[in-house]
Amino acid sequence: MAGKHRIYTTSVASVHVHYVAKAEKKGRTRAEVDQIIRWLTGYQQTDLESRLADRTDFETFFAQAPAMNPARERITGVICGIRVEEVEDPLMREIRYLDKLVDELARGKAMEKILRA
């Protein structure tokens, strides 16, 4: 498919390490990054670990997510200069939601607020 963004075929594991590094640099933890991913996608920790180990790509990861959290639509703001709520492509929007949540974690936001509790 022409025009498919490179991130769709990138493994979640290859980006996960950067999410964790960003969080840890700001005093947060891998457990918190994983909690965010589980909240967003409905994966259990063991399934998440398997997806990371299998080097599942973003397209497959989100397509097979057990239960995308309906509260994710309350995620708003700018990430990489783009308003997440205005991203047209559904898969890119999911990826930007995840980016935004990890960014909020790294900025020191409380987990209850990040998880839109």
Summary of the structure (lengths in Angstrom):
residues: 117
radius of gyration: 13.4
end to end distance: 38.1
largest distance: 40.5
contacts: 314
relative contact order: 0.18
helix: 64%
strand: 5%
